[in-house]
Every structure is written in structure tokens, then in C-alpha cells.
Amino acid sequence: MSLGNDVGLRTADAPATSVAVMAERPEAKPLIEMRDVRKAFGGEVALAGVDLSVQSGKVTALLGPSGAGKTTLVRILAGLLKPDSGSMAYDGIDGSRKPPSLSSGLSGQFTAIDDLLTGRENLELVARLHHLGRQEARREAAAAIERFGLEEVADHRTMTYSGGLLRRLDIALGLIASPSLLVLDEPTTGLDPRSRIDLWALIEELVADGCTVLLTTQYLEEADRLGHRIVVLERGRVIAEGPAAELKARIGGDSIELHVRSREDCERARAELAPSHPRLQVDPTRLLLRLPTEAGASDLLETLLRLAGAAVEIEDIAVRRPSLDDVFLALTGHSVTPGGAEARR
């Protein structure tokens, strides 16, 4: 939940159709630009010189293993932390000289909601903290309740809300003063699949209405669906960035996964394919073949014909395209499980 922090900081320093359509818009200008931003806590470096551009009206998805610096970066952007050094510009204005009137809304990993108040009372309270008058606060709260589909529970104490309803209310609180930037720090952690999908749809609606979103997430499917631009953070540095399709293309084209009948079939397949496919991965009765980026259906057909000619009996075959999980693993040496845990390769 945001209390309308001034983001000027006063310091010196596969994808949904709607998102695909939005991605075709002309390149938006940066709302926020960070250059060589650094932050340390004692002797521990959290950010080691981060360059980041957040485009207006887009979703910038920030990925990284635990300890990569994501939350520190989010807290700086939301005005809750002061960077040790580096430059930050907001809508073209140097944040070190003249903080602009650009506010942020923050929905953190844990909701900041008073569970003894109703949803409506929470919204009105935060509106008053934004210095809105009593009547205006009521109007803003009523509009948020309608927009976020909270009509049936608006006058119930929030201690009775489900996780999905709490997250909706938390985002509504972050947007109560129409901030220029909405920062979502792992907003769907702990939600059931249905609530997660509903929240994705809500974020897409906000962006379609012109909202700028910075999203951190451990769910790579979430970043793939929502993110117009993906930024991968590792040990306090940006190690890769770009549209999801561009990042996926860096690690190669489609993969063919073949399950064969026996170890003998697997060895015949290896002998046939290995000379022309050095990245072939082989298990006792399974082969994983990564095709070049430019490969097409004809390459798959050629592979199958070669195996048939070598008398390889195939029991099952699957073709899959690179995922963000593949990108994440290739870049960081970590894979991310659906629950957000990480396993080092």
C-alpha cells in the first residue's frame, strides 16, 4: 500500500492477446531512468550500479533470484530508501536537483491493510492521508470499490477477506491518489491459480488505461504474460533486459523432446544426431534437441526422417519453445519453482 510517497526522493543522488496488442504501440518515453544507482547496507552491497529505464504506460518486469536486489530497487523507486549514489530522472527531470510532482503507489509482498476496518474504511483512510477532503475521499473510495470489484465485501471487515480480495484491495489502496507509477512487489505470491489469473487481468486493464507498472515476480509465466520489457537482476546488477521474445531468442530456437523405446534406440539416435547437433542432451530413453533460432517445421520433419532411417522407435515427441525459465536458468544458473524457491544448477 502506498501513502503517496514522492518518487523524487529528495536525494542527491504463452502471452495474452491483449498484452501482445499493447506491445505493438510505438516506443513510449521513459517515465523513470536510473543510472549507476548503488546501495549498500554496511558491508553488504545490494545494488552495484544499476541502470534501469521504466517506460510510460508499460509493464517493466523485474526478475532475479533471492538476494539479487529487487526489493531494494523497488524501495528506492517507491521513495522508501535513499540510494548511496547514482542519478535518477523522472519524466525527464533530474531527481537530484528538482524533485517533480510524480508519485508512486506500492503494493508490497505483504499487504498493509488494517484488518479491523472494512475495505471502504481502509480506502477512505488512505484517501484522507493523501489530504483529500471527507467527501472527495468517499467518492474516491466508492470509485475504487467499483473498479476493483469489491462491492459485495466493501463494508465487511478485511479480516474476513480471502487472499485474492486482500490483494485487490491493496492495489486499490496504492492507486487511490492516481499515482504516476504503480510498483507491484511480487503481488501474486501466495494466491491460488484462479486469484492469480484474475489479478493478471486486472493489471492488464490498468495498463490499458495508461498506468505505468514496475513488477517484481518469482513467477516467470507472470512476467512473460504481463511484461512488455523484462529486466534480469543478479547480485545487484542488470545482466539482461529486453522484450521476452528477444531474451528467449538469445538461447536458441525450439526444442524437440523425444522419448524412445529402449536404450539401444537412444544410442542409435545419439549416433545419428550428435554430429550435427552438439547441444544434444541424452538420458537413458530421452533426447532433448535444441534447434537453431531460424529452424522451422521442415527441420523437425528432417530430424524425424533421419531417425526413422536409423530404425529408431519413437514412443513420444514434443516440441516446445524456449520459456523465461530457460532464459533465467541460462543467465543466472538458477531455476525458479512455481512456489518461488530457487535451485542452483
C-alpha positions in Angstrom: 0.0 0.0 0.0 1.3 3.5 -0.8 0.8 6.6 1.2 1.7 8.7 -1.9 5.4 8.8 -1.5 7.1 11.4 -3.7 9.3 9.4 -6.0 11.5 12.4 -6.5 13.1 11.1 -3.3 14.6 14.5 -2.4 18.0 12.9 -2.7 21.3 13.6 -4.4 21.7 11.2 -5.7 2.1 -18.0 -23.7 1.4 -14.2 -23.7 -2.1 -12.9 -23.6 -3.6 -11.4 -26.8 -4.3 -8.1 -25.0 -0.6 -7.7 -24.0 0.6 -8.6 -27.4 -1.5 -5.9 -28.9 -0.2 -3.4 -26.4 3.3 -4.3 -27.2 2.8 -3.1 -30.8 2.4 0.5 -29.6 5.1 3.0 -30.6 8.0 3.0 -28.1 7.0 5.0 -25.0 9.3 7.6 -23.4 10.9 6.7 -20.1 9.0 7.7 -17.0 11.9 6.9 -14.8 15.6 6.5 -15.7 18.2 5.2 -13.3 21.9 5.4 -14.0 24.6 3.6 -11.9 22.4 3.5 -8.8 24.2 1.9 -5.9 23.1 0.9 -2.4 24.9 -1.0 0.4 23.9 -2.0 3.9 27.0 -2.0 6.0 29.5 -4.1 4.1 26.8 -5.9 2.0 26.2 -4.5 -1.5 22.6 -4.6 -2.6 22.8 -2.6 -5.8 26.2 -2.5 -7.6 25.5 0.1 -10.3 22.0 -0.4 -11.7 20.9 1.1 -15.0 17.1 0.9 -15.4 14.5 2.5 -17.7 10.8 2.3 -16.9 8.7 3.1 -19.9 5.4 5.1 -19.6 2.2 3.1 -20.0 4.1 -0.2 -20.0 4.9 -3.1 -17.6 8.5 -3.5 -16.7 9.0 -6.9 -15.1 12.0 -7.3 -12.8 13.3 -10.8 -12.3 16.1 -12.2 -10.2 17.0 -14.8 -7.6 16.6 -14.0 -3.9 19.2 -11.5 -2.8 19.6 -10.1 -6.3 18.5 -6.6 -5.1 14.9 -6.5 -6.4 13.3 -5.3 -3.2 16.0 -2.7 -2.6 15.4 -1.3 -6.0 11.6 -1.3 -5.5 12.0 0.6 -2.2 14.2 3.2 -3.9 11.7 3.7 -6.7 8.9 4.0 -4.2 10.7 6.7 -2.2 11.2 4.5 0.8 15.1 4.3 0.5 17.7 6.7 -0.5 20.4 5.4 -2.9 24.0 5.9 -1.9 25.0 7.2 -5.3 23.9 7.4 -9.0 21.5 9.5 -10.9 17.7 9.3 -11.3 15.4 11.2 -13.6 11.7 11.3 -13.6 9.8 12.2 -16.7 12.9 13.9 -18.0 13.6 15.9 -14.8 16.8 15.3 -12.8 15.7 14.0 -9.5 18.8 15.2 -7.7 18.1 18.9 -8.5 14.3 19.3 -8.7 12.1 16.5 -7.4 9.0 16.5 -9.7 5.4 16.0 -8.6 5.5 12.4 -9.5 4.0 9.9 -7.0 4.1 6.2 -6.7 1.7 3.6 -5.4 3.3 0.5 -3.8 1.8 -2.9 -3.3 4.4 -4.9 -1.4 4.9 -8.6 -0.7 2.7 -8.3 2.4 -0.5 -6.3 2.4 -0.6 -3.2 4.6 -4.3 -3.3 5.5 -6.0 -2.7 8.8 -7.9 -5.8 9.4 -10.2 -4.2 12.0 -11.5 -1.8 9.3 -13.8 -2.5 6.4 -12.5 -2.3 2.9 -14.3 1.0 2.4 -12.9 2.4 5.6 -9.3 1.4 4.6 -9.8 3.2 1.3 -11.2 6.3 2.9 -8.4 6.4 5.5 -5.7 6.3 2.8 -7.5 8.9 0.8 -7.6 11.3 3.8 -3.9 10.6 4.3 -3.5 11.9 0.8 -5.1 15.2 2.1 -8.4 14.7 0.3 -11.5 16.1 1.8 -14.0 13.9 3.5 -16.5 14.0 0.6 -13.8 13.5 -2.0 -12.3 10.6 0.0 -15.7 8.9 0.0 -16.1 9.4 -3.8 -12.6 8.1 -4.5 -13.2 5.1 -2.2 -16.5 4.3 -3.9 -14.9 4.5 -7.4 -12.1 2.2 -6.3 -14.6 -0.3 -4.9 -16.5 -0.4 -8.2 -13.3 -0.6 -10.3 -11.8 -3.5 -8.3 -15.0 -5.5 -8.0 -15.2 -5.1 -4.2 -18.9 -4.1 -3.9 -20.1 -7.3 -2.1 -17.4 -7.1 0.6 -16.7 -3.3 0.8 -18.5 -3.0 4.2 -17.1 -6.2 5.7 -14.0 -6.2 8.0 -11.0 -7.1 5.9 -10.1 -9.9 8.4 -12.8 -11.9 6.6 -11.3 -11.3 3.1 -9.6 -14.1 1.0 -6.1 -13.6 -0.2 -7.2 -12.6 -3.6 -9.6 -9.9 -2.2 -6.9 -8.6 0.1 -4.5 -8.2 -2.9 -7.2 -6.4 -4.9 -7.8 -4.0 -2.0 -4.1 -3.5 -1.5 -3.6 -2.5 -5.2 -6.7 -0.3 -4.9 -5.1 1.5 -1.9 -1.9 2.0 -4.0 -3.9 3.7 -6.7 -6.2 5.8 -4.6 -4.4 9.0 -5.4 -3.8 8.2 -9.2 0.0 7.8 -8.9 2.2 8.1 -12.0 3.8 4.7 -11.2 2.4 1.6 -9.6 5.1 -0.7 -8.1 4.0 -4.3 -7.5 6.4 -6.3 -5.5 5.6 -10.0 -6.0 1.8 -9.2 -6.0 0.5 -12.7 -6.5 2.7 -14.6 -4.0 0.5 -17.0 -2.0 -2.5 -16.6 -4.3 -4.4 -19.6 -5.7 -4.3 -20.0 -9.5 -7.8 -18.5 -10.1 -7.0 -15.4 -8.0 -3.6 -15.1 -9.8 -5.3 -15.1 -13.2 -7.9 -12.6 -12.1 -5.2 -10.3 -10.8 -3.3 -10.6 -14.1 -6.4 -9.5 -15.9 -6.8 -6.5 -13.6 -3.2 -5.4 -14.1 -3.7 -5.6 -17.9 -6.8 -3.4 -17.6 -4.8 -0.8 -15.5 -2.1 -0.7 -18.2 -4.6 -0.4 -21.0 -5.9 2.7 -19.2 -2.4 4.2 -19.2 -0.9 3.1 -15.9 2.8 2.5 -15.7 3.8 -0.6 -13.7 7.0 -1.9 -12.3 6.5 -5.6 -11.4 8.8 -7.9 -9.5 7.8 -11.6 -9.5 9.1 -15.1 -9.0 6.5 -16.4 -11.4 8.1 -16.4 -14.8 4.8 -17.1 -16.5 3.5 -13.9 -14.9 6.5 -11.9 -16.3 6.0 -13.5 -19.7 2.3 -12.6 -19.8 2.4 -9.1 -18.4 5.9 -7.7 -19.1 6.5 -5.5 -22.1 10.1 -5.4 -21.0 12.0 -7.9 -18.9 14.9 -6.9 -16.7 17.0 -9.7 -15.1 18.9 -8.7 -11.9 21.7 -10.7 -10.4 23.9 -9.7 -7.5 22.8 -6.1 -7.7 23.5 -5.7 -11.4 21.3 -5.8 -14.5 22.6 -8.8 -16.6 20.0 -8.8 -19.4 17.0 -6.8 -20.5 14.6 -6.6 -23.4 11.2 -8.0 -24.6 10.6 -11.6 -23.6 10.8 -12.8 -27.2 14.2 -11.2 -27.6 15.6 -12.8 -24.5 14.2 -16.2 -25.5 15.8 -15.9 -28.9 19.2 -15.5 -27.3 19.3 -19.1 -26.0 18.2 -20.7 -29.3 15.1 -21.9 -31.1 12.5 -24.6 -30.4 13.4 -27.8 -28.6 12.4 -31.3 -29.7 12.0 -33.8 -26.8 12.0 -37.4 -27.9 11.1 -40.5 -25.8 12.3 -43.7 -27.4 11.5 -47.3 -26.7 14.9 -48.5 -25.4 18.4 -47.6 -24.5 19.5 -49.1 -27.9 17.2 -46.8 -29.7 18.6 -43.9 -27.7 22.2 -44.8 -28.7 21.2 -45.1 -32.4 19.5 -41.7 -32.1 22.6 -40.2 -30.5 24.9 -41.6 -33.2 22.6 -40.2 -35.9 22.1 -36.7 -34.5 25.1 -35.8 -32.3 27.5 -34.9 -35.2 25.2 -32.2 -36.5 23.7 -31.2 -33.1 26.5 -30.7 -30.5 24.0 -29.4 -27.8 22.1 -32.7 -27.9 21.1 -33.9 -24.3 20.7 -37.6 -23.8 19.1 -39.5 -20.9 18.6 -43.4 -20.9 15.5 -43.2 -23.2 15.0 -39.5 -23.7 16.7 -37.0 -26.0 16.5 -33.2 -26.0 17.5 -31.5 -29.2 17.8 -27.7 -29.3 17.1 -26.3 -32.8 18.6 -23.2 -34.3 16.6 -20.0 -33.8 15.8 -19.9 -37.5 14.6 -23.5 -37.7 11.1 -24.3 -38.9 8.8 -27.2 -39.5 11.0 -28.7 -42.2 13.8 -29.1 -39.7 11.6 -31.2 -37.4 10.5 -33.3 -40.4 14.1 -33.9 -41.4 15.0 -35.0 -37.9 12.2 -37.5 -37.8 13.1 -38.9 -41.2 16.7 -39.3 -40.1 15.7 -41.2 -37.0 13.3 -43.4 -39.0 16.1 -44.2 -41.4 18.2 -45.2 -38.4 15.5 -47.6 -37.2 14.8 -45.6 -34.0 11.4 -46.4 -32.5 9.9 -43.2 -31.1 7.2 -43.5 -28.4 6.5 -39.8 -27.8 7.6 -36.5 -29.2 7.0 -32.9 -28.0 8.1 -29.6 -29.4 8.4 -26.6 -27.1 9.6 -23.1 -27.4 12.1 -21.5 -25.0 10.5 -20.2 -21.9 11.6 -17.4 -19.5 12.5 -20.2 -17.1 15.1 -21.3 -19.7 16.3 -17.8 -20.0 16.6 -17.4 -16.2 18.5 -20.6 -15.9 20.9 -19.8 -18.7 21.6 -16.3 -17.3 21.8 -16.9 -13.6 22.4 -20.6 -13.1 19.1 -20.8 -11.1 15.7 -22.2 -12.0 12.6 -20.9 -10.3 10.0 -23.3 -9.0 6.3 -22.3 -9.1 6.4 -21.6 -5.4 9.2 -19.1 -5.8 12.0 -21.2 -4.5 15.2 -21.5 -6.4 17.5 -24.3 -7.2 21.1 -23.7 -8.3 22.3 -25.6 -11.3 
